Amino acid sequence: MSPVAVSFFGGSSGLWRVEAMNTIVGEALPQVARLDVREGSLSALEPAGCRFALRGSTGHLRYVLAHEKGGLAAVTPPLGRDTATCAALIPIRKSAAWWELAQDERRVILQERSKHISLGLGYLPAVARRLYHCRELGEPFDFVTWFEHAPEDSERFDELVYALRASEEWQYVEREVDIRLMR
Ligand code: HEM
């Protein structure tokens, strides 16, 4: 799949209504009422009333092994399902200590010790997801993560988020804002 670029604009317009904005660690983002998601470009033009802009692009897989790839693909749902009226936008920055590790050391922490991939797999296909990279773009976060699910799966999604935040991998997260949305 060729890279998909996206711009998320927090402000007073857009399809998604902000239900909650919580700073988990690090600097907050300005509180906003709505989120405008523009796929297909790293749009430089911010809409009127925009209070923050987050940009990113999908990229190649860094940590997934061949045998995990097939398992994920088999249960990964598409974005934009009619029933998935809830979303979460969670931008994340990891620490210098994380980026100083070698690729294999990061994989050990992410999957072998924190079980990020196998844990997350248990929440598919209820949750649709997309990971955008933005460290290389000089953005304030390293990643912008996007999730969509039906209202009845909100509690289960929270359970996953709490489990990940309690993991060793999250000791390397130095900035995280959790934005919950509905359309
Ligand atoms: C819904 C179930 C989930 C699944 C199946 C899942 C799966 C994955 C996989 C396979 C990767 C590695 C991608 C690669 O190889 O480069 C990954 C990375 C990542 N995920 Fe998840 N994930 C889930 C939920 C979450 C949640 C809830 C968050 C945030 C709270 C999150 C944050 C991230 C971040 C920030 C990365 C990038 C890590 C890095 O490259 O250092 N994921 N996820």
Residues whose N, C-alpha, C, O or C-beta is under 5 A from the ligand:
A	BS01	HEM	H60 L61 R62 Y63 V64 I90 I92 H116 I117 G120 L121 Y123 V127 R129 F143 T145 V161
